[in-house]
């Protein structure tokens, strides 16, 4: 369970450089050799431990001193579900009782983690179970990257090849923490996951797209489009009022790395031939790859999935217009794998807080 960190400094919230610098200063104050900093840091992320006492390569007195000065907070694993297709869903409880979800998706030699960046979400997309629960709070870097750390601590450990920020929350509206988390995920001294294997998904929060593009690493960008016109998108995604589709597409066109459009197929809503023609035009403007997503039957918020035949026709129409397209295979159909569904089952629908109560949304 996440420990009380009020009196101690949380090393897991610090960037690799900041953590190493802090450890070097602390060791110097104690007259300890500087090489100990690298030893300690390696046990934060690469070969994580649950407590400093487990770092048996250190003298016992040093381990005890570390525990008095620093915290290694854990996420409390509340629920673990395994699907017949190998997908696993994890529900973690925070120190304040909030719950977040993480999904592990195996596919051949790949294991993709879908991680959360907020507890709840403020955006209220009409078809999203997470949006229906409202915004509760932003997660810290140690809580976001900590989801990956916790799965490494399992026996046997689960180690991802890919990370997608497609769990609970809008990453670009918690940019300050997500920015730090990207360094923890990517830095070879920490979790060491290649930048091209890390995808940040957004509904189109423009300042966040710009901030991501300014980072030198080749992180991937996915944009939740879900409707190819402003009129329809506004009815499904209220954020479209602030960030109109034309501005989102223009920002995507300037992004100098691969862009993916995420498009949930809603039966009778956004799956008609006219929609495929408009979506193809948008995709060509920014050379986007289109990922068609069958609506998960759990937590559909009153919508119905598009039939498989309709999805296939939609995909063929996009490809015929020169747009690279894939249809995502539904995973975890038997384990409440729709984002936010498991949390809602455990907590019910809590009253949301305003973003001001959480010290404001951290848009870049």
C-alpha positions in Angstrom: 0.0 0.0 0.0 1.2 3.5 -0.7 3.0 4.7 2.4 2.9 8.0 4.2 5.4 10.2 2.5 4.7 13.4 4.4 8.0 13.3 6.4 10.2 11.8 3.7 11.2 12.8 0.2 9.7 10.7 -2.6 12.6 9.7 -4.9 10.1 8.2 -7.5 8.7 11.6 -8.3 12.2 12.9 -9.4 13.7 12.8 -12.9 16.7 10.5 -13.2 19.1 13.5 -13.1 17.4 15.0 -10.1 17.2 11.8 -8.2 20.9 11.0 -8.8 21.9 14.5 -7.8 19.8 14.3 -4.7 21.3 11.0 -3.7 24.9 12.2 -4.4 24.3 15.2 -2.1 22.8 13.0 0.6 25.6 10.5 0.4 28.3 13.2 0.5 26.7 14.6 3.7 27.0 11.2 5.3 30.6 10.6 4.0 29.5 7.7 1.8 31.2 6.9 -1.5 29.6 8.5 -4.6 29.2 5.2 -6.4 26.4 4.2 -4.0 24.1 6.7 -5.8 24.1 4.6 -9.0 23.6 1.4 -6.9 20.6 2.9 -5.2 19.1 4.5 -8.3 19.2 1.2 -10.2 16.9 -0.3 -7.5 14.3 2.4 -8.0 13.3 1.5 -11.6 15.5 -1.0 -13.4 15.5 -3.7 -10.6 12.9 -2.2 -8.3 12.5 -3.1 -4.7 9.5 -2.6 -2.3 11.7 -1.1 0.4 15.3 0.0 0.9 15.8 -3.0 3.2 15.7 -5.2 0.1 18.8 -3.5 -1.4 21.1 -6.1 0.2 24.2 -4.9 -1.6 24.1 -1.9 0.7 25.3 -2.0 4.4 22.4 -2.3 6.8 23.1 1.0 8.4 22.9 2.8 5.1 19.6 1.0 4.2 18.1 2.2 7.5 19.3 5.8 6.9 17.8 5.8 3.4 14.4 4.6 4.8 14.5 7.5 7.3 15.2 10.1 4.6 13.4 8.9 1.5 10.2 7.2 0.5 9.5 4.5 -2.0 5.7 4.7 -2.2 3.8 1.8 -3.7 0.5 1.5 -5.4 -1.9 -0.9 -3.6 -3.1 -3.6 -6.0 -6.8 -3.8 -5.3 -7.9 -6.1 -8.1 -6.3 -8.2 -10.8 -8.3 -9.7 -13.6 -7.1 -12.0 -16.4 -9.0 -12.5 -19.7 -9.1 -15.7 -21.7 -7.1 -13.8 -24.4 -4.3 -13.1 -22.0 -5.2 -9.4 -21.4 -4.8 -8.4 -17.7 -6.4 -5.5 -15.9 -5.1 -4.1 -12.7 -6.9 -1.8 -10.3 -4.6 0.3 -8.1 -5.7 2.2 -5.0 -4.1 5.5 -4.1 -3.3 6.7 -0.6 -6.4 8.9 -0.8 -8.7 6.1 -1.8 -8.8 7.0 -5.5 -8.6 4.1 -7.9 -6.8 3.9 -11.3 -6.6 1.3 -13.9 -3.7 -0.3 -15.9 -4.1 -2.9 -18.7 -1.4 -5.3 -19.9 -2.0 -6.6 -23.4 0.2 -9.4 -24.8 0.5 -9.8 -28.5 3.2 -12.2 -29.7 6.5 -10.9 -28.5 5.0 -7.5 -27.6 3.5 -6.5 -24.3 1.7 -3.2 -24.3 0.8 -1.4 -21.1 -2.2 1.0 -21.2 -1.6 3.4 -18.3 -3.6 6.1 -16.6 -2.6 9.7 -16.1 -5.5 11.1 -14.1 -8.1 9.7 -11.7 -11.2 10.2 -13.8 -11.4 12.7 -16.6 -12.8 16.2 -17.0 -13.6 16.0 -20.7 -17.0 14.1 -20.6 -16.8 12.4 -24.0 -20.3 11.0 -24.6 -19.2 7.4 -25.1 -16.5 7.1 -22.4 -17.0 5.5 -19.0 -14.1 7.4 -17.5 -15.5 10.7 -18.6 -18.8 9.8 -17.0 -17.2 9.5 -13.6 -15.9 13.1 -13.8 -12.5 14.4 -12.9 -11.0 13.5 -9.4 -7.4 14.6 -9.6 -4.1 14.5 -11.5 -1.7 11.7 -10.9 2.0 12.4 -9.9 4.9 11.0 -11.9 5.4 8.3 -9.3 1.8 7.2 -9.7 1.9 7.2 -13.5 5.3 5.5 -14.0 4.6 3.6 -10.8 2.0 1.5 -12.7 4.9 0.2 -14.8 7.0 -0.3 -11.7 4.4 -2.2 -9.8 4.0 -4.7 -12.7 7.8 -5.2 -12.6 7.5 -6.1 -8.9 5.1 -8.9 -9.5 6.2 -12.5 -9.4 6.8 -13.2 -12.2 7.3 -9.7 -13.3 5.5 -8.2 -16.3 7.8 -6.0 -18.4 6.4 -4.0 -21.3 7.8 -3.5 -24.7 5.3 -0.7 -25.4 3.5 2.0 -23.4 0.3 3.8 -24.4 -1.2 6.7 -22.5 -4.7 5.5 -23.3 -6.0 4.7 -19.8 -7.9 7.0 -17.5 -7.5 10.7 -18.0 -6.3 13.2 -20.7 -2.4 13.2 -20.6 -2.1 16.6 -22.0 -4.1 18.1 -19.2 -1.6 16.7 -16.7 1.4 17.7 -18.8 3.7 18.7 -16.0 3.6 15.2 -14.5 3.4 13.4 -17.9 6.4 15.3 -19.1 8.4 14.0 -16.1 7.0 10.6 -16.5 8.1 10.4 -20.2 11.7 10.8 -19.0 11.3 8.1 -16.4 9.9 5.7 -18.9 12.4 6.4 -21.6 15.7 7.0 -19.8 18.0 3.9 -20.0 18.9 4.5 -16.4 15.3 4.2 -15.4 12.7 2.1 -17.2 14.5 2.3 -20.6 11.6 1.9 -23.0 12.3 3.3 -26.5 10.6 6.5 -27.3 9.1 5.1 -30.5 7.4 2.5 -28.3 5.7 5.1 -26.2 2.5 6.7 -27.5 0.7 9.7 -25.9 -3.0 9.8 -26.7 -5.0 13.1 -26.6 -8.4 14.4 -27.7 -6.5 17.3 -29.3 -5.3 19.5 -26.5 -3.2 21.8 -28.7 -0.6 23.2 -26.2 0.2 19.6 -25.2 0.7 18.6 -28.8 3.1 21.5 -29.3 5.0 20.6 -26.0 5.4 17.0 -27.0 6.7 18.0 -30.4 9.4 20.2 -28.7 10.8 17.2 -26.9 13.8 15.7 -28.8 12.8 12.1 -28.3 10.7 10.3 -31.0 7.6 9.8 -28.9 4.4 8.9 -30.8 1.2 10.9 -30.9 -2.3 9.5 -31.1 -5.3 11.8 -31.5 -8.8 10.7 -30.5 -10.8 11.9 -33.5 -14.0 9.8 -33.3 -15.9 12.2 -35.6 -14.8 13.8 -38.9 -16.8 17.0 -38.7 -17.0 19.8 -36.1 -20.7 19.4 -35.7 -20.7 15.7 -34.9 -17.5 15.9 -32.9 -18.8 18.6 -30.7 -21.9 16.5 -29.8 -19.6 13.6 -28.9 -16.6 15.5 -27.4 -17.3 18.9 -25.8 -13.6 19.7 -25.9 -14.1 20.3 -29.7 -15.5 23.7 -28.8 -12.2 24.8 -27.4 -10.0 22.9 -29.8 -11.8 22.7 -33.2 -11.1 19.9 -35.5 -9.4 22.2 -38.1 -6.9 23.4 -35.5 -6.2 19.9 -34.2 -5.5 18.6 -37.8 -3.2 21.6 -38.4 -1.2 20.8 -35.3 -1.0 17.2 -36.3 0.3 18.2 -39.7 3.1 20.1 -38.1 4.1 17.2 -35.8 7.2 15.7 -37.5 6.7 12.2 -36.3 4.1 9.5 -36.8 0.5 10.4 -36.0 -2.3 8.0 -35.4 -6.0 8.8 -35.5 -8.0 6.8 -32.9 -11.6 6.4 -34.1 -14.2 4.5 -32.0 -16.9 3.0 -34.2 -20.3 4.0 -32.9 -23.2 2.2 -34.6 -25.3 4.6 -36.8 -23.4 7.6 -35.4 -20.0 8.0 -37.1 -19.8 4.9 -39.3 -21.5 5.9 -42.6 -19.8 6.2 -46.0 -19.9 10.0 -45.8 -17.9 9.8 -42.6 -15.2 7.6 -44.1 -14.8 10.1 -47.0 -14.4 13.0 -44.6 -12.1 11.1 -42.3 -9.9 10.1 -45.2 -9.5 13.7 -46.2 -8.4 14.6 -42.6 -6.0 11.8 -42.5 -4.3 12.7 -45.8 -3.8 16.3 -44.5 -1.4 15.1 -41.8 -0.3 11.7 -43.2 -2.1 10.0 -40.3 -2.5 6.3 -39.8 -6.1 5.4 -38.8 -6.9 3.0 -36.1 -10.6 1.9 -36.1 -11.7 0.8 -32.7 -14.8 -1.4 -32.1 -16.8 0.0 -29.3 -16.2 -2.1 -26.2 -19.6 -3.5 -25.0 -18.7 -2.6 -21.4 -19.5 0.9 -20.3 -20.9 2.0 -23.7 -23.0 4.9 -22.3 -26.0 4.1 -24.4 -24.2 3.7 -27.8 -24.1 0.4 -29.7 -21.1 -1.0 -31.5 -20.9 -0.8 -35.3 -21.4 -4.3 -36.8 -18.3 -6.0 -38.0 -19.4 -5.8 -41.6 -19.8 -2.1 -41.3 -16.3 -1.7 -39.8 -14.8 -3.7 -42.6 -16.5 -1.6 -45.2 -15.4 1.6 -43.5 -11.8 0.3 -43.4 -11.9 -0.6 -47.1 -13.2 2.8 -48.0 -10.4 4.5 -46.1 -7.7 2.3 -47.8 -9.3 2.9 -51.2 -8.6 6.6 -50.6 -4.9 6.0 -49.8 -5.1 6.0 -46.0 -3.3 3.3 -44.1 -5.9 1.7 -41.8 -6.1 -1.0 -39.1 -9.0 -2.4 -37.2 -8.1 -2.9 -33.5 -8.8 -6.3 -32.2 -11.1 -6.2 -29.2 -9.3 -7.5 -26.1 -10.4 -8.3 -22.6 -14.1 -8.6 -23.4 -14.7 -10.9 -20.4 -13.0 -8.7 -17.7 -14.6 -5.3 -17.7 -11.7 -4.0 -19.8 -13.5 -0.8 -21.0 -11.5 2.1 -19.6 -13.0 3.2 -16.3 -15.4 0.3 -16.1 -13.7 -1.6 -13.3 -13.1 1.5 -11.2 -16.8 2.5 -11.5 -17.8 -1.0 -10.4 -15.7 -0.6 -7.2 -16.3 3.0 -6.3 -19.6 3.9 -8.0 -19.9 7.3 -9.6 -18.3 9.8 -7.2 -19.1 13.4 -7.5 -16.4 15.1 -9.6 -14.2 17.9 -8.3 -13.4 21.0 -10.4 -10.0 21.3 -11.9 -9.4 24.3 -9.6 -9.7 22.1 -6.6 -6.8 20.0 -7.9 -4.5 23.1 -8.3 -5.5 23.5 -11.9 -5.1 21.3 -14.9 -1.5 21.3 -16.0 -1.7 22.1 -19.7 1.7 22.8 -21.2 
